[in-house]
Structures are given as C-alpha cells and as structure tokens.
C-alpha cells in the first residue's frame, strides 16, 4: 500500500507515475477521476490523495454490499484518487 497526498490531483498523479516505476511496482488502473465516464473537476478539490495497492484491497463481501459489481475489485497496481483536505506535507 502506498499513499500520496498533494495540493492537487495533477501533482499526486505525477508523483504516482514517478514512484511506481522507480520502485518496480505493478501498474494498474487509475480510478476516481471520472464518474460514469465524465471527468471530475479536480480544480474544485482542496488537495488530492492517491491510494495505491500492490494487491487487492476490497473483499468480496465489500463488493457485494457496494452493489458496484465484481469488476470493481482492485487488482495489483490499481490506484484511487480522491479529494483530500488534510495536511499533505
């Protein structure tokens, strides 16, 4: 698990793109920057947090409860970006 906090989604994603290959980690899907294919306006965010996982982080029970479907299971290298308003440095 790797967490990246930043003042913007752009900076957070750039950090992810730098660290993952530097550490020899798997590259997967980047989630959280769109909703149903429509881009999220990250300029409205206070900051950004990226949660990166080298392994699955959702259990089957969590996926069933969410109603999203099994395609939402995390795979090695997947990352999720979200709005973050805490301290980032």
PyMOL Python script that loads the backbone (N, CA, C, O; Angstrom):
from pymol import cmd

cmd.read_pdbstr("""\
ATOM      1  N   UNK A   1       0.852  -1.173   0.000  1.00  0.00           N
ATOM      2  CA  UNK A   1       0.000   0.000   0.000  1.00  0.00           C
ATOM      3  C   UNK A   1       0.896   1.234   0.000  1.00  0.00           C
ATOM      4  O   UNK A   1       1.901   1.291   0.708  1.00  0.00           O
ATOM      5  N   UNK A   2       0.515   2.213  -0.801  1.00  0.00           N
ATOM      6  CA  UNK A   2       1.249   3.466  -0.892  1.00  0.00           C
ATOM      7  C   UNK A   2       0.221   4.584  -0.914  1.00  0.00           C
ATOM      8  O   UNK A   2      -0.756   4.513  -1.659  1.00  0.00           O
ATOM      9  N   UNK A   3       0.430   5.607  -0.112  1.00  0.00           N
ATOM     10  CA  UNK A   3      -0.455   6.754  -0.091  1.00  0.00           C
ATOM     11  C   UNK A   3       0.311   8.006  -0.476  1.00  0.00           C
ATOM     12  O   UNK A   3       1.428   8.227  -0.009  1.00  0.00           O
ATOM     13  N   UNK A   4      -0.286   8.817  -1.319  1.00  0.00           N
ATOM     14  CA  UNK A   4       0.336  10.061  -1.756  1.00  0.00           C
ATOM     15  C   UNK A   4      -0.656  11.190  -1.506  1.00  0.00           C
ATOM     16  O   UNK A   4      -1.784  11.153  -1.998  1.00  0.00           O
ATOM     17  N   UNK A   5      -0.234  12.188  -0.742  1.00  0.00           N
ATOM     18  CA  UNK A   5      -1.050  13.375  -0.501  1.00  0.00           C
ATOM     19  C   UNK A   5      -0.392  14.549  -1.210  1.00  0.00           C
ATOM     20  O   UNK A   5       0.833  14.670  -1.209  1.00  0.00           O
ATOM     21  N   UNK A   6      -1.201  15.415  -1.816  1.00  0.00           N
ATOM     22  CA  UNK A   6      -0.657  16.532  -2.565  1.00  0.00           C
ATOM     23  C   UNK A   6      -1.647  17.687  -2.584  1.00  0.00           C
ATOM     24  O   UNK A   6      -2.811  17.534  -2.216  1.00  0.00           O
ATOM     25  N   UNK A   7      -1.167  18.835  -3.016  1.00  0.00           N
ATOM     26  CA  UNK A   7      -2.037  20.013  -3.108  1.00  0.00           C
ATOM     27  C   UNK A   7      -2.950  19.957  -4.332  1.00  0.00           C
ATOM     28  O   UNK A   7      -3.909  20.724  -4.414  1.00  0.00           O
ATOM     29  N   UNK A   8      -2.667  19.053  -5.296  1.00  0.00           N
ATOM     30  CA  UNK A   8      -3.526  18.933  -6.476  1.00  0.00           C
ATOM     31  C   UNK A   8      -3.526  17.498  -6.991  1.00  0.00           C
ATOM     32  O   UNK A   8      -2.610  16.722  -6.722  1.00  0.00           O
ATOM     33  N   UNK A   9      -4.577  17.166  -7.737  1.00  0.00           N
ATOM     34  CA  UNK A   9      -4.663  15.831  -8.338  1.00  0.00           C
ATOM     35  C   UNK A   9      -3.552  15.648  -9.370  1.00  0.00           C
ATOM     36  O   UNK A   9      -2.989  14.560  -9.491  1.00  0.00           O
ATOM     37  N   UNK A  10      -3.240  16.697 -10.104  1.00  0.00           N
ATOM     38  CA  UNK A  10      -2.181  16.619 -11.116  1.00  0.00           C
ATOM     39  C   UNK A  10      -0.846  16.254 -10.477  1.00  0.00           C
ATOM     40  O   UNK A  10      -0.138  15.376 -10.970  1.00  0.00           O
ATOM     41  N   UNK A  11      -0.503  16.925  -9.381  1.00  0.00           N
ATOM     42  CA  UNK A  11       0.763  16.633  -8.688  1.00  0.00           C
ATOM     43  C   UNK A  11       0.762  15.238  -8.083  1.00  0.00           C
ATOM     44  O   UNK A  11       1.781  14.547  -8.103  1.00  0.00           O
ATOM     45  N   UNK A  12      -0.383  14.821  -7.542  1.00  0.00           N
ATOM     46  CA  UNK A  12      -0.478  13.492  -6.930  1.00  0.00           C
ATOM     47  C   UNK A  12      -0.288  12.390  -7.975  1.00  0.00           C
ATOM     48  O   UNK A  12       0.424  11.415  -7.733  1.00  0.00           O
ATOM     49  N   UNK A  13      -0.921  12.549  -9.122  1.00  0.00           N
ATOM     50  CA  UNK A  13      -0.797  11.548 -10.193  1.00  0.00           C
ATOM     51  C   UNK A  13       0.633  11.538 -10.735  1.00  0.00           C
ATOM     52  O   UNK A  13       1.170  10.472 -11.036  1.00  0.00           O
ATOM     53  N   UNK A  14       1.250  12.704 -10.861  1.00  0.00           N
ATOM     54  CA  UNK A  14       2.638  12.762 -11.324  1.00  0.00           C
ATOM     55  C   UNK A  14       3.561  12.041 -10.344  1.00  0.00           C
ATOM     56  O   UNK A  14       4.476  11.331 -10.762  1.00  0.00           O
ATOM     57  N   UNK A  15       3.328  12.218  -9.052  1.00  0.00           N
ATOM     58  CA  UNK A  15       4.129  11.513  -8.048  1.00  0.00           C
ATOM     59  C   UNK A  15       3.945  10.008  -8.174  1.00  0.00           C
ATOM     60  O   UNK A  15       4.911   9.250  -8.085  1.00  0.00           O
ATOM     61  N   UNK A  16       2.705   9.574  -8.381  1.00  0.00           N
ATOM     62  CA  UNK A  16       2.422   8.149  -8.571  1.00  0.00           C
ATOM     63  C   UNK A  16       3.171   7.614  -9.789  1.00  0.00           C
ATOM     64  O   UNK A  16       3.779   6.545  -9.731  1.00  0.00           O
ATOM     65  N   UNK A  17       3.123   8.368 -10.898  1.00  0.00           N
ATOM     66  CA  UNK A  17       3.795   7.948 -12.131  1.00  0.00           C
ATOM     67  C   UNK A  17       5.317   7.904 -11.961  1.00  0.00           C
ATOM     68  O   UNK A  17       5.999   7.192 -12.698  1.00  0.00           O
ATOM     69  N   UNK A  18       5.842   8.646 -11.013  1.00  0.00           N
ATOM     70  CA  UNK A  18       7.284   8.648 -10.750  1.00  0.00           C
ATOM     71  C   UNK A  18       7.678   7.492  -9.831  1.00  0.00           C
ATOM     72  O   UNK A  18       8.651   6.784 -10.091  1.00  0.00           O
ATOM     73  N   UNK A  19       6.911   7.311  -8.751  1.00  0.00           N
ATOM     74  CA  UNK A  19       7.271   6.320  -7.734  1.00  0.00           C
ATOM     75  C   UNK A  19       7.047   4.881  -8.175  1.00  0.00           C
ATOM     76  O   UNK A  19       7.879   4.016  -7.898  1.00  0.00           O
ATOM     77  N   UNK A  20       5.948   4.610  -8.851  1.00  0.00           N
ATOM     78  CA  UNK A  20       5.625   3.222  -9.219  1.00  0.00           C
ATOM     79  C   UNK A  20       6.738   2.578 -10.047  1.00  0.00           C
ATOM     80  O   UNK A  20       7.207   1.503  -9.672  1.00  0.00           O
ATOM     81  N   UNK A  21       7.182   3.180 -11.152  1.00  0.00           N
ATOM     82  CA  UNK A  21       8.269   2.539 -11.897  1.00  0.00           C
ATOM     83  C   UNK A  21       9.602   2.565 -11.150  1.00  0.00           C
ATOM     84  O   UNK A  21      10.398   1.634 -11.268  1.00  0.00           O
ATOM     85  N   UNK A  22       9.844   3.621 -10.387  1.00  0.00           N
ATOM     86  CA  UNK A  22      11.109   3.708  -9.644  1.00  0.00           C
ATOM     87  C   UNK A  22      11.237   2.587  -8.624  1.00  0.00           C
ATOM     88  O   UNK A  22      12.337   2.106  -8.352  1.00  0.00           O
ATOM     89  N   UNK A  23      10.102   2.172  -8.060  1.00  0.00           N
ATOM     90  CA  UNK A  23      10.096   1.091  -7.074  1.00  0.00           C
ATOM     91  C   UNK A  23       9.864  -0.281  -7.699  1.00  0.00           C
ATOM     92  O   UNK A  23       9.846  -1.290  -6.995  1.00  0.00           O
ATOM     93  N   UNK A  24       9.689  -0.321  -9.012  1.00  0.00           N
ATOM     94  CA  UNK A  24       9.454  -1.585  -9.700  1.00  0.00           C
ATOM     95  C   UNK A  24       8.113  -2.205  -9.360  1.00  0.00           C
ATOM     96  O   UNK A  24       7.983  -3.429  -9.332  1.00  0.00           O
ATOM     97  N   UNK A  25       7.106  -1.367  -9.100  1.00  0.00           N
ATOM     98  CA  UNK A  25       5.777  -1.848  -8.717  1.00  0.00           C
ATOM     99  C   UNK A  25       4.896  -2.031  -9.951  1.00  0.00           C
ATOM    100  O   UNK A  25       5.153  -1.426 -10.992  1.00  0.00           O
ATOM    101  N   UNK A  26       3.852  -2.868  -9.838  1.00  0.00           N
ATOM    102  CA  UNK A  26       2.961  -3.073 -10.979  1.00  0.00           C
ATOM    103  C   UNK A  26       2.109  -1.837 -11.265  1.00  0.00           C
ATOM    104  O   UNK A  26       1.733  -1.103 -10.351  1.00  0.00           O
ATOM    105  N   UNK A  27       1.811  -1.618 -12.549  1.00  0.00           N
ATOM    106  CA  UNK A  27       0.961  -0.522 -12.973  1.00  0.00           C
ATOM    107  C   UNK A  27      -0.422  -1.080 -13.267  1.00  0.00           C
ATOM    108  O   UNK A  27      -0.559  -2.083 -13.968  1.00  0.00           O
ATOM    109  N   UNK A  28      -1.452  -0.426 -12.726  1.00  0.00           N
ATOM    110  CA  UNK A  28      -2.828  -0.872 -12.936  1.00  0.00           C
ATOM    111  C   UNK A  28      -3.716   0.278 -13.351  1.00  0.00           C
ATOM    112  O   UNK A  28      -3.268   1.226 -13.996  1.00  0.00           O
ATOM    113  N   UNK A  29      -4.966   0.187 -12.979  1.00  0.00           N
ATOM    114  CA  UNK A  29      -5.944   1.227 -13.315  1.00  0.00           C
ATOM    115  C   UNK A  29      -5.836   2.407 -12.367  1.00  0.00           C
ATOM    116  O   UNK A  29      -5.507   2.238 -11.193  1.00  0.00           O
ATOM    117  N   UNK A  30      -6.113   3.600 -12.871  1.00  0.00           N
ATOM    118  CA  UNK A  30      -6.202   4.803 -12.058  1.00  0.00           C
ATOM    119  C   UNK A  30      -7.674   5.173 -11.985  1.00  0.00           C
ATOM    120  O   UNK A  30      -8.272   5.553 -12.992  1.00  0.00           O
ATOM    121  N   UNK A  31      -8.256   5.066 -10.810  1.00  0.00           N
ATOM    122  CA  UNK A  31      -9.687   5.262 -10.603  1.00  0.00           C
ATOM    123  C   UNK A  31      -9.951   6.565  -9.858  1.00  0.00           C
ATOM    124  O   UNK A  31      -9.067   7.076  -9.170  1.00  0.00           O
ATOM    125  N   UNK A  32     -11.156   7.103  -9.988  1.00  0.00           N
ATOM    126  CA  UNK A  32     -11.579   8.242  -9.198  1.00  0.00           C
ATOM    127  C   UNK A  32     -11.551   9.578  -9.916  1.00  0.00           C
ATOM    128  O   UNK A  32     -11.966  10.587  -9.347  1.00  0.00           O
ATOM    129  N   UNK A  33     -11.073   9.611 -11.149  1.00  0.00           N
ATOM    130  CA  UNK A  33     -11.003  10.878 -11.864  1.00  0.00           C
ATOM    131  C   UNK A  33     -12.165  11.078 -12.830  1.00  0.00           C
ATOM    132  O   UNK A  33     -12.209  12.067 -13.562  1.00  0.00           O
ATOM    133  N   UNK A  34     -13.112  10.129 -12.830  1.00  0.00           N
ATOM    134  CA  UNK A  34     -14.326  10.285 -13.625  1.00  0.00           C
ATOM    135  C   UNK A  34     -15.478   9.582 -12.908  1.00  0.00           C
ATOM    136  O   UNK A  34     -15.269   8.707 -12.068  1.00  0.00           O
ATOM    137  N   UNK A  35     -16.669   9.979 -13.254  1.00  0.00           N
ATOM    138  CA  UNK A  35     -17.882   9.332 -12.751  1.00  0.00           C
ATOM    139  C   UNK A  35     -18.712   8.979 -13.970  1.00  0.00           C
ATOM    140  O   UNK A  35     -19.239   9.853 -14.657  1.00  0.00           O
ATOM    141  N   UNK A  36     -18.819   7.696 -14.224  1.00  0.00           N
ATOM    142  CA  UNK A  36     -19.565   7.233 -15.388  1.00  0.00           C
ATOM    143  C   UNK A  36     -18.994   7.744 -16.703  1.00  0.00           C
ATOM    144  O   UNK A  36     -19.735   7.977 -17.658  1.00  0.00           O
ATOM    145  N   UNK A  37     -17.675   7.918 -16.753  1.00  0.00           N
ATOM    146  CA  UNK A  37     -17.023   8.390 -17.969  1.00  0.00           C
ATOM    147  C   UNK A  37     -16.935   9.903 -18.091  1.00  0.00           C
ATOM    148  O   UNK A  37     -16.316  10.415 -19.024  1.00  0.00           O
ATOM    149  N   UNK A  38     -17.548  10.622 -17.156  1.00  0.00           N
ATOM    150  CA  UNK A  38     -17.493  12.088 -17.166  1.00  0.00           C
ATOM    151  C   UNK A  38     -16.376  12.533 -16.222  1.00  0.00           C
ATOM    152  O   UNK A  38     -16.400  12.188 -15.041  1.00  0.00           O
ATOM    153  N   UNK A  39     -15.389  13.301 -16.727  1.00  0.00           N
ATOM    154  CA  UNK A  39     -14.271  13.722 -15.887  1.00  0.00           C
ATOM    155  C   UNK A  39     -14.731  14.523 -14.661  1.00  0.00           C
ATOM    156  O   UNK A  39     -15.663  15.323 -14.740  1.00  0.00           O
ATOM    157  N   UNK A  40     -14.067  14.293 -13.545  1.00  0.00           N
ATOM    158  CA  UNK A  40     -14.310  15.038 -12.312  1.00  0.00           C
ATOM    159  C   UNK A  40     -13.502  16.329 -12.390  1.00  0.00           C
ATOM    160  O   UNK A  40     -12.354  16.309 -12.835  1.00  0.00           O
ATOM    161  N   UNK A  41     -14.082  17.449 -11.965  1.00  0.00           N
ATOM    162  CA  UNK A  41     -13.356  18.722 -11.961  1.00  0.00           C
ATOM    163  C   UNK A  41     -12.495  18.783 -10.707  1.00  0.00           C
ATOM    164  O   UNK A  41     -12.943  19.234  -9.653  1.00  0.00           O
ATOM    165  N   UNK A  42     -11.271  18.330 -10.834  1.00  0.00           N
ATOM    166  CA  UNK A  42     -10.370  18.279  -9.681  1.00  0.00           C
ATOM    167  C   UNK A  42      -9.894  19.665  -9.257  1.00  0.00           C
ATOM    168  O   UNK A  42      -9.306  19.807  -8.184  1.00  0.00           O
ATOM    169  N   UNK A  43     -10.134  20.686 -10.072  1.00  0.00           N
ATOM    170  CA  UNK A  43      -9.776  22.057  -9.690  1.00  0.00           C
ATOM    171  C   UNK A  43     -10.600  22.509  -8.482  1.00  0.00           C
ATOM    172  O   UNK A  43     -10.202  23.430  -7.767  1.00  0.00           O
ATOM    173  N   UNK A  44     -11.743  21.865  -8.255  1.00  0.00           N
ATOM    174  CA  UNK A  44     -12.592  22.194  -7.108  1.00  0.00           C
ATOM    175  C   UNK A  44     -12.121  21.516  -5.828  1.00  0.00           C
ATOM    176  O   UNK A  44     -12.620  21.827  -4.746  1.00  0.00           O
ATOM    177  N   UNK A  45     -11.169  20.596  -5.936  1.00  0.00           N
ATOM    178  CA  UNK A  45     -10.671  19.874  -4.776  1.00  0.00           C
ATOM    179  C   UNK A  45      -9.716  20.744  -3.971  1.00  0.00           C
ATOM    180  O   UNK A  45      -9.054  21.630  -4.513  1.00  0.00           O
ATOM    181  N   UNK A  46      -9.656  20.480  -2.674  1.00  0.00           N
ATOM    182  CA  UNK A  46      -8.725  21.175  -1.781  1.00  0.00           C
ATOM    183  C   UNK A  46      -7.312  20.620  -1.908  1.00  0.00           C
ATOM    184  O   UNK A  46      -6.337  21.325  -1.644  1.00  0.00           O
ATOM    185  N   UNK A  47      -7.206  19.399  -2.297  1.00  0.00           N
ATOM    186  CA  UNK A  47      -5.958  18.671  -2.448  1.00  0.00           C
ATOM    187  C   UNK A  47      -6.326  17.306  -2.986  1.00  0.00           C
ATOM    188  O   UNK A  47      -7.471  17.083  -3.378  1.00  0.00           O
ATOM    189  N   UNK A  48      -5.376  16.394  -3.012  1.00  0.00           N
ATOM    190  CA  UNK A  48      -5.680  15.063  -3.537  1.00  0.00           C
ATOM    191  C   UNK A  48      -4.931  14.000  -2.746  1.00  0.00           C
ATOM    192  O   UNK A  48      -3.832  14.228  -2.241  1.00  0.00           O
ATOM    193  N   UNK A  49      -5.558  12.836  -2.655  1.00  0.00           N
ATOM    194  CA  UNK A  49      -4.955  11.675  -2.010  1.00  0.00           C
ATOM    195  C   UNK A  49      -5.037  10.517  -2.996  1.00  0.00           C
ATOM    196  O   UNK A  49      -6.097  10.240  -3.556  1.00  0.00           O
ATOM    197  N   UNK A  50      -3.916   9.850  -3.199  1.00  0.00           N
ATOM    198  CA  UNK A  50      -3.881   8.662  -4.048  1.00  0.00           C
ATOM    199  C   UNK A  50      -3.621   7.466  -3.147  1.00  0.00           C
ATOM    200  O   UNK A  50      -2.659   7.451  -2.379  1.00  0.00           O
ATOM    201  N   UNK A  51      -4.477   6.475  -3.247  1.00  0.00           N
ATOM    202  CA  UNK A  51      -4.287   5.211  -2.543  1.00  0.00           C
ATOM    203  C   UNK A  51      -3.900   4.183  -3.597  1.00  0.00           C
ATOM    204  O   UNK A  51      -4.691   3.858  -4.483  1.00  0.00           O
ATOM    205  N   UNK A  52      -2.677   3.677  -3.491  1.00  0.00           N
ATOM    206  CA  UNK A  52      -2.148   2.709  -4.440  1.00  0.00           C
ATOM    207  C   UNK A  52      -1.999   1.371  -3.729  1.00  0.00           C
ATOM    208  O   UNK A  52      -1.582   1.320  -2.572  1.00  0.00           O
ATOM    209  N   UNK A  53      -2.339   0.289  -4.420  1.00  0.00           N
ATOM    210  CA  UNK A  53      -2.248  -1.036  -3.819  1.00  0.00           C
ATOM    211  C   UNK A  53      -1.521  -2.004  -4.744  1.00  0.00           C
ATOM    212  O   UNK A  53      -1.782  -2.051  -5.946  1.00  0.00           O
ATOM    213  N   UNK A  54      -0.609  -2.774  -4.165  1.00  0.00           N
ATOM    214  CA  UNK A  54       0.064  -3.808  -4.943  1.00  0.00           C
ATOM    215  C   UNK A  54      -0.722  -5.103  -4.912  1.00  0.00           C
ATOM    216  O   UNK A  54      -0.319  -6.087  -5.531  1.00  0.00           O
ATOM    217  N   UNK A  55      -1.845  -5.117  -4.196  1.00  0.00           N
ATOM    218  CA  UNK A  55      -2.702  -6.291  -4.121  1.00  0.00           C
ATOM    219  C   UNK A  55      -4.140  -5.864  -3.943  1.00  0.00           C
ATOM    220  O   UNK A  55      -4.413  -4.678  -3.757  1.00  0.00           O
ATOM    221  N   UNK A  56      -5.060  -6.798  -3.995  1.00  0.00           N
ATOM    222  CA  UNK A  56      -6.475  -6.484  -3.818  1.00  0.00           C
ATOM    223  C   UNK A  56      -6.753  -5.904  -2.450  1.00  0.00           C
ATOM    224  O   UNK A  56      -6.175  -6.344  -1.456  1.00  0.00           O
ATOM    225  N   UNK A  57      -7.631  -4.921  -2.391  1.00  0.00           N
ATOM    226  CA  UNK A  57      -7.950  -4.318  -1.096  1.00  0.00           C
ATOM    227  C   UNK A  57      -9.436  -4.365  -0.768  1.00  0.00           C
ATOM    228  O   UNK A  57      -9.829  -3.990   0.337  1.00  0.00           O
ATOM    229  N   UNK A  58     -10.269  -4.814  -1.699  1.00  0.00           N
ATOM    230  CA  UNK A  58     -11.691  -4.978  -1.428  1.00  0.00           C
ATOM    231  C   UNK A  58     -12.005  -6.456  -1.282  1.00  0.00           C
ATOM    232  O   UNK A  58     -11.550  -7.282  -2.075  1.00  0.00           O
ATOM    233  N   UNK A  59     -12.777  -6.778  -0.273  1.00  0.00           N
ATOM    234  CA  UNK A  59     -13.199  -8.163  -0.113  1.00  0.00           C
ATOM    235  C   UNK A  59     -14.455  -8.393  -0.958  1.00  0.00           C
ATOM    236  O   UNK A  59     -15.125  -7.441  -1.358  1.00  0.00           O
ATOM    237  N   UNK A  60     -14.763  -9.647  -1.221  1.00  0.00           N
ATOM    238  CA  UNK A  60     -15.980  -9.954  -1.970  1.00  0.00           C
ATOM    239  C   UNK A  60     -17.209  -9.425  -1.230  1.00  0.00           C
ATOM    240  O   UNK A  60     -18.156  -8.950  -1.856  1.00  0.00           O
ATOM    241  N   UNK A  61     -17.194  -9.507   0.092  1.00  0.00           N
ATOM    242  CA  UNK A  61     -18.323  -9.011   0.882  1.00  0.00           C
ATOM    243  C   UNK A  61     -18.494  -7.501   0.683  1.00  0.00           C
ATOM    244  O   UNK A  61     -19.620  -7.023   0.541  1.00  0.00           O
ATOM    245  N   UNK A  62     -17.391  -6.749   0.671  1.00  0.00           N
ATOM    246  CA  UNK A  62     -17.470  -5.303   0.460  1.00  0.00           C
ATOM    247  C   UNK A  62     -18.010  -4.981  -0.925  1.00  0.00           C
ATOM    248  O   UNK A  62     -18.801  -4.051  -1.082  1.00  0.00           O
ATOM    249  N   UNK A  63     -17.591  -5.738  -1.923  1.00  0.00           N
ATOM    250  CA  UNK A  63     -18.062  -5.510  -3.289  1.00  0.00           C
ATOM    251  C   UNK A  63     -19.550  -5.811  -3.385  1.00  0.00           C
ATOM    252  O   UNK A  63     -20.293  -5.055  -4.010  1.00  0.00           O
ATOM    253  N   UNK A  64     -19.993  -6.904  -2.776  1.00  0.00           N
ATOM    254  CA  UNK A  64     -21.425  -7.247  -2.794  1.00  0.00           C
ATOM    255  C   UNK A  64     -22.258  -6.138  -2.157  1.00  0.00           C
ATOM    256  O   UNK A  64     -23.297  -5.753  -2.693  1.00  0.00           O
ATOM    257  N   UNK A  65     -21.800  -5.623  -1.007  1.00  0.00           N
ATOM    258  CA  UNK A  65     -22.541  -4.569  -0.305  1.00  0.00           C
ATOM    259  C   UNK A  65     -22.578  -3.282  -1.113  1.00  0.00           C
ATOM    260  O   UNK A  65     -23.578  -2.564  -1.080  1.00  0.00           O
ATOM    261  N   UNK A  66     -21.508  -2.976  -1.835  1.00  0.00           N
ATOM    262  CA  UNK A  66     -21.444  -1.725  -2.592  1.00  0.00           C
ATOM    263  C   UNK A  66     -22.406  -1.727  -3.770  1.00  0.00           C
ATOM    264  O   UNK A  66     -22.879  -0.669  -4.186  1.00  0.00           O
ATOM    265  N   UNK A  67     -22.701  -2.917  -4.316  1.00  0.00           N
ATOM    266  CA  UNK A  67     -23.581  -3.021  -5.464  1.00  0.00           C
ATOM    267  C   UNK A  67     -22.921  -2.611  -6.771  1.00  0.00           C
ATOM    268  O   UNK A  67     -23.588  -2.545  -7.803  1.00  0.00           O
ATOM    269  N   UNK A  68     -21.626  -2.336  -6.742  1.00  0.00           N
ATOM    270  CA  UNK A  68     -20.915  -1.890  -7.931  1.00  0.00           C
ATOM    271  C   UNK A  68     -20.643  -3.046  -8.875  1.00  0.00           C
ATOM    272  O   UNK A  68     -20.652  -2.861 -10.092  1.00  0.00           O
ATOM    273  N   UNK A  69     -20.404  -4.214  -8.350  1.00  0.00           N
ATOM    274  CA  UNK A  69     -20.103  -5.378  -9.176  1.00  0.00           C
ATOM    275  C   UNK A  69     -18.674  -5.835  -8.997  1.00  0.00           C
ATOM    276  O   UNK A  69     -17.823  -5.096  -8.502  1.00  0.00           O
ATOM    277  N   UNK A  70     -18.427  -7.051  -9.401  1.00  0.00           N
ATOM    278  CA  UNK A  70     -17.115  -7.648  -9.170  1.00  0.00           C
ATOM    279  C   UNK A  70     -16.023  -7.032 -10.038  1.00  0.00           C
ATOM    280  O   UNK A  70     -14.838  -7.216  -9.758  1.00  0.00           O
ATOM    281  N   UNK A  71     -16.405  -6.302 -11.091  1.00  0.00           N
ATOM    282  CA  UNK A  71     -15.381  -5.626 -11.880  1.00  0.00           C
ATOM    283  C   UNK A  71     -14.702  -4.516 -11.079  1.00  0.00           C
ATOM    284  O   UNK A  71     -13.676  -3.982 -11.500  1.00  0.00           O
ATOM    285  N   UNK A  72     -15.286  -4.165  -9.905  1.00  0.00           N
ATOM    286  CA  UNK A  72     -14.709  -3.112  -9.081  1.00  0.00           C
ATOM    287  C   UNK A  72     -13.608  -3.618  -8.144  1.00  0.00           C
ATOM    288  O   UNK A  72     -12.978  -2.825  -7.445  1.00  0.00           O
ATOM    289  N   UNK A  73     -13.376  -4.931  -8.126  1.00  0.00           N
ATOM    290  CA  UNK A  73     -12.306  -5.444  -7.275  1.00  0.00           C
ATOM    291  C   UNK A  73     -10.970  -4.860  -7.692  1.00  0.00           C
ATOM    292  O   UNK A  73     -10.653  -4.775  -8.879  1.00  0.00           O
ATOM    293  N   UNK A  74     -10.203  -4.464  -6.710  1.00  0.00           N
ATOM    294  CA  UNK A  74      -8.877  -3.918  -7.002  1.00  0.00           C
ATOM    295  C   UNK A  74      -7.961  -5.031  -7.449  1.00  0.00           C
ATOM    296  O   UNK A  74      -8.020  -6.152  -6.944  1.00  0.00           O
ATOM    297  N   UNK A  75      -7.120  -4.706  -8.395  1.00  0.00           N
ATOM    298  CA  UNK A  75      -6.103  -5.634  -8.875  1.00  0.00           C
ATOM    299  C   UNK A  75      -4.741  -5.031  -8.567  1.00  0.00           C
ATOM    300  O   UNK A  75      -4.651  -3.824  -8.340  1.00  0.00           O
ATOM    301  N   UNK A  76      -3.677  -5.830  -8.550  1.00  0.00           N
ATOM    302  CA  UNK A  76      -2.353  -5.291  -8.261  1.00  0.00           C
ATOM    303  C   UNK A  76      -2.015  -4.105  -9.170  1.00  0.00           C
ATOM    304  O   UNK A  76      -2.149  -4.184 -10.391  1.00  0.00           O
ATOM    305  N   UNK A  77      -1.583  -3.024  -8.561  1.00  0.00           N
ATOM    306  CA  UNK A  77      -1.205  -1.829  -9.301  1.00  0.00           C
ATOM    307  C   UNK A  77      -2.293  -0.796  -9.453  1.00  0.00           C
ATOM    308  O   UNK A  77      -2.030   0.300  -9.949  1.00  0.00           O
ATOM    309  N   UNK A  78      -3.518  -1.111  -9.040  1.00  0.00           N
ATOM    310  CA  UNK A  78      -4.612  -0.143  -9.141  1.00  0.00           C
ATOM    311  C   UNK A  78      -4.428   0.977  -8.119  1.00  0.00           C
ATOM    312  O   UNK A  78      -3.875   0.769  -7.039  1.00  0.00           O
ATOM    313  N   UNK A  79      -4.899   2.162  -8.481  1.00  0.00           N
ATOM    314  CA  UNK A  79      -4.823   3.320  -7.586  1.00  0.00           C
ATOM    315  C   UNK A  79      -6.134   4.085  -7.655  1.00  0.00           C
ATOM    316  O   UNK A  79      -6.818   4.077  -8.679  1.00  0.00           O
ATOM    317  N   UNK A  80      -6.478   4.748  -6.553  1.00  0.00           N
ATOM    318  CA  UNK A  80      -7.705   5.529  -6.461  1.00  0.00           C
ATOM    319  C   UNK A  80      -7.342   6.940  -6.027  1.00  0.00           C
ATOM    320  O   UNK A  80      -6.634   7.120  -5.036  1.00  0.00           O
ATOM    321  N   UNK A  81      -7.818   7.942  -6.755  1.00  0.00           N
ATOM    322  CA  UNK A  81      -7.564   9.344  -6.439  1.00  0.00           C
ATOM    323  C   UNK A  81      -8.840   9.952  -5.889  1.00  0.00           C
ATOM    324  O   UNK A  81      -9.923   9.741  -6.434  1.00  0.00           O
ATOM    325  N   UNK A  82      -8.708  10.716  -4.796  1.00  0.00           N
ATOM    326  CA  UNK A  82      -9.886  11.376  -4.239  1.00  0.00           C
ATOM    327  C   UNK A  82      -9.527  12.736  -3.653  1.00  0.00           C
ATOM    328  O   UNK A  82      -8.358  13.030  -3.404  1.00  0.00           O
ATOM    329  N   UNK A  83     -10.539  13.551  -3.439  1.00  0.00           N
ATOM    330  CA  UNK A  83     -10.383  14.857  -2.811  1.00  0.00           C
ATOM    331  C   UNK A  83      -9.817  14.665  -1.403  1.00  0.00           C
ATOM    332  O   UNK A  83     -10.168  13.711  -0.709  1.00  0.00           O
ATOM    333  N   UNK A  84      -8.952  15.565  -0.995  1.00  0.00           N
ATOM    334  CA  UNK A  84      -8.307  15.453   0.318  1.00  0.00           C
ATOM    335  C   UNK A  84      -8.121  16.840   0.878  1.00  0.00           C
ATOM    336  O   UNK A  84      -7.577  17.719   0.210  1.00  0.00           O
ATOM    337  N   UNK A  85      -8.575  17.043   2.115  1.00  0.00           N
ATOM    338  CA  UNK A  85      -8.440  18.384   2.704  1.00  0.00           C
ATOM    339  C   UNK A  85      -7.569  18.397   3.960  1.00  0.00           C
ATOM    340  O   UNK A  85      -7.602  19.363   4.722  1.00  0.00           O
ATOM    341  N   UNK A  86      -6.799  17.348   4.183  1.00  0.00           N
ATOM    342  CA  UNK A  86      -5.892  17.300   5.328  1.00  0.00           C
ATOM    343  C   UNK A  86      -4.541  17.883   4.975  1.00  0.00           C
ATOM    344  O   UNK A  86      -4.329  18.375   3.867  1.00  0.00           O
ATOM    345  N   UNK A  87      -3.636  17.824   5.927  1.00  0.00           N
ATOM    346  CA  UNK A  87      -2.270  18.282   5.659  1.00  0.00           C
ATOM    347  C   UNK A  87      -1.622  17.310   4.686  1.00  0.00           C
ATOM    348  O   UNK A  87      -1.776  16.096   4.823  1.00  0.00           O
ATOM    349  N   UNK A  88      -0.914  17.825   3.727  1.00  0.00           N
ATOM    350  CA  UNK A  88      -0.318  16.964   2.724  1.00  0.00           C
ATOM    351  C   UNK A  88       1.200  17.001   2.724  1.00  0.00           C
ATOM    352  O   UNK A  88       1.809  16.243   1.969  1.00  0.00           O
ATOM    353  N   UNK A  89       1.842  17.831   3.521  1.00  0.00           N
ATOM    354  CA  UNK A  89       3.307  17.857   3.590  1.00  0.00           C
ATOM    355  C   UNK A  89       3.716  18.045   5.021  1.00  0.00           C
ATOM    356  O   UNK A  89       4.908  18.098   5.321  1.00  0.00           O
TER     357      UNK A  89
END
""", "prot")
cmd.dss("prot")
cmd.show_as("cartoon", "prot")
cmd.util.cbc("prot")
cmd.orient("prot")
